[in-house]
Amino acid sequence: MPDLKVQDCFRHDFDRSIAKECLWFGLQVSAGPLFGVVVGQIISYYWIFYVPQYSTWILLSGVAAGIAQAVQWGTGLELVPAISESFLNGKKKLAQFYIAQSWRWNFFLAIPLLMMLISYIPLILNVALRFGGVEIYVLAVPFLAPWIIMKLLEPISGFADQVIVGASRPRFITIIRILEEAGKLFFMTLWIPWLHVTDGGFAAIVWIMPLGTFIPTLLKTLACWTYIHRRIVNIRFPFGQALFAPVLGSFFVWIASWLYTSFAWPALDASIGMIPAVLVTVLWMLVGSLAIYFFSYGFFGGFDDFGLKTLYDAVKISGPSRPLMNFLTLFLKAGVRISPLHNKFPIPADDANREALELMEIRARNEERTKVASRA
């Protein structure tokens, strides 16, 4: 560009008021997490000073938490920029669309993965007991159920945080986060130093370590979504795409997993040995189980026409995972083709598309003004 000079690369095109506003916004939204660091440190001291063999419990809990983390695969959507751009420019229908789609994707993989975890826990135990030196990790299994509950709540809580931050409501999110952390401190103080619940041994620690802060997190999540619904945008939960289709589709995944662990696994284990059988099982979980789920999800109306088009476009640019996604979409298309429920649970997209185009026009005009101002 002939008008671009070297010094332009080191200049900013915003004034002092914008810098001040951004700094103040950042300070507000960081107050809750900073307070959370202090609370987390205090809670760590509780565990260290009041609970014998804390290092053993935290290791076992960490193993279970890592396994339970599987139910959060596919939930890490970054919504703040999208909500900020749409809501702050008056495009509420577009913001509603983003939220509805995020609800759908939060449950899309979480439910089938939960079914697979439940189905394969006996097999995991069987394999762990046969491996030399890893028997101690079998004690992590009781931590799984509490951690799964917590891991299912965390994305929903974080999702609400993103919407509120994107809508530029720093005061509310700061207050609610501080109250949440204060609630965590209260309940963990109640469980450990005051009531000495952890003196009950393994049975108590299994639940307190993952779920000791569940109540304040749940209350904070409910408060946030109530605030979003009343003060930001009306929440239209896509029941058909987020719950109906995933639950019914996952039911067939559970049946297939039960059949596999009951009949296929013993036969494979006896014929080719444990290690090859484990590798085949992992491949089956990643490909076979997901193929069944994609077919069932499509059959039960999980995708409307707009959702299908979006998925197909995403598959085209999916990089190294494209062969797997192309394979899975074949099953999805087959399910959709014979489905009596296709387009019965649509997420409205017409108004969102219109507002997205309007937003692109606003962005183009702003970029043109910036170019004119920079030339001047």
Secondary structure, DSSP 8 states (H G I E B T S, - for coil): -TT--GGGGG-----HHHHHHHHHHHHHHHHHHHHHHHHHHHHHHHHHHHSTTHHHHHHHHHHHHHHHGGGGTT-----HHHHHHHHTTT-HHHHHHHHHHHHHHHHHTHHHHHHHHHHHHHHHHHHHHHSTT-GGGGGGGGGHHHHHHHHHHHHHHHHHHHHHHHTT-HHHHHHHHHHHHHHHHHHHHIIIIIT-GGGG-HHHHHHHHHHTTHHHHHHHHHHHHHHIIIII------HIIIIIHHHHHHHHHHHHHHHIIIIIHHHHHHHH-HHHHHHHHHHIIIIIHHHHHHHHHHHTT---HHHHHHHHHHHHT-GGGHHHHHHHHHHHHHHHHT-SSTTSS----HHHHHHHHHHHHHHHHHHHHHHHHHH-
